[in-house]
Amino acid sequence: MESIKNLFINIGTINRRWIFLIVGLSVLLPLLFPINIPIQPTSHSQQVYNALNSLEPNSNILLSFEYGPSTKPEIHPMAISVLRLLFEKGHKVYAMALWPDGLFMSQDAFKQVAKEEYNKKYGVDYVNLGFKPGNEAVVKGVASDIRKLYTVDSQGILVKDIEMMEGIQNINDFDFVFSFSAGYPGSKEWLQFATDPNNIPLSTGCTSIQVTEILPYVENEQILGVLAGMPGAAEFENLIGKAGSATGLMAAQSFAHIIIILFIILGNLTYYFTRKKGRKY
Amino acid sequence: MNNIEIIGAWISVLFTLSILSYLYKDNPFYKSAEHIFVGVSAGYWASTFFWTQVYPNLFGRLWPASQMNSNDSFLLTIWYFPYHVIRNLSTLFGLVKNDIFPLTGIESGFEEISFSYLIPFFLGMFMLMRLIKKLSWLARWAIAYTVGMAAGLRFYGFLSSDIVEQIKGSTIDLSAGPIEIINSLILIFGTLTGLLYFFFSRKDTGLISKFSKIGIYFLMISFGASFGFAVMGRISLLIGRFNSLIEYNGKEYYYSSLWVLVFMIVTLAYWTFKNNDKQESVN
């Protein structure tokens, strides 16, 4: 028993770089040697799917891109899947960004899905209004008068000359809002300043870190479901029946989680035995 | 695959590995990547802000092209005089060809001159006065406006969505099933005991102390959930970077990840060796 205790105490003194290396390998190896793991959609992802799937054809959907390259692995697969579902159902997609990098993320997603996969026409099937600085003031602007805020789109085309912008004046002209959010400003601002006051349905796909902040609104049905990080993206890919990048990366995520859980248990045992030994002497 | 994409991949690999090299220890690769990132972000932000907001929404409303060309009235000539000054400064009085401020005014979809936009224009100028010591007090006006406006805006949002709606949501629906009712009771009990923990107006003794201790457990569960999600998020980002490194290690990118990694290991080994030498000579 004493030798086991000493082993745990010794584990506590190992160089932290070994821990970094093991976590790194737990991520790298499943990426180099991919394996498929089963994915079961959670109720929150299912709620997002149901909300989007039940929209009337030809609905006006506003997508807001609030993420950048740093959070791309988590949120970009969601954007791709959501766009696939929306174009599949024949909805009109209006995009904008509250983050400057969000514009490039949206352009990347439209290039892949709208142009290459569905051959959709810009200005008729989708429009990208681009980025506006101002955080919640921009959201408030969209809620009251989008035309005052956006006079040109992301390509420099006058908004009044864009066919699908006809009749779009403010948030009430959209049937659904979806926010791809990696922080502030993001889903919370859309909820507080646009969708809640105007009673417009909102769903979100956000980073894992944000999930606990968003869940109270989901439970209260102020937000219709949440795609939670990379697992949320993989679940949504599963729901629409089109496997994407998130599904392929879930093995690495799961292995890394197992390793971290083991380290947490080991760390606690080490702490317990070290403290006990300290008391003894 | 064009050359620009290949160069981009090599730069991406270099910066990714430079940032990850901090796990070994603080080193010149990490420091350089960190400083370049901060500089590029600031420059990018300033440029984006100017082209997406200041230029079309402020200058475009103050000096629209439509009004400049509409007639030649004396008042309009005076109004557009500052615009011509800005234009001349941007072109170095005609020495440089520059179409940022065209001779015809700014075309961003506005028909009328919005005189009210002089207020944000001057507030913006006041903000820049911080650079001049004698006039730096003017910046306080702009800051006061921004703080006041943001506080007012956020107050409204929080009051409606976070307080009123959340209180409404926590009411117990007695017509629901027994599981839902128990769930709601736990939610209310957890919220009240959690709030009690932050109630500092009374001495923490007796019944209040017991309930606030229960509140700590609810808070710990909440922090645990946040920590779990935070770990999940960080691992996702690591997966994203590793995935890129694997992609850029392909033949079409000339095995960039491998070459950069070897270069960094050799350089860091040399740097550590030299630093140890220096340390010994100091001792």
Interface residues (C-beta under 8 A of the other chain):
Chain A: R17 F20 V23 G24 V27 L28 L31 L32 S70 T71 K72 P73 E74 P100 G130 F131 K132 P133 G134 E136 A137 K140 L149 T151 V152 L158 V159 K160 E189 L191 Q192 F193 D196 P197 T207 S208 I209 Q210 V211 T212 P216 Y217 E219 N220 E221 Q222 A228 G229 M230 P231 L249 A252 Q253 A256 H257 I260
Chain B: L23 Y24 Y44 W45 T48 F49 T52 Q53 P56 N57 G60 S108 G109 F110 M149 A150 L153 R154 Y156 G157 F158 S160 S161 D162 E165 Q166 K168 G169 S222 A225 S226 F229 A230 V231 M232 G233 I235 S236 L237 L238 I239 G240 R241 F242 N243 I246
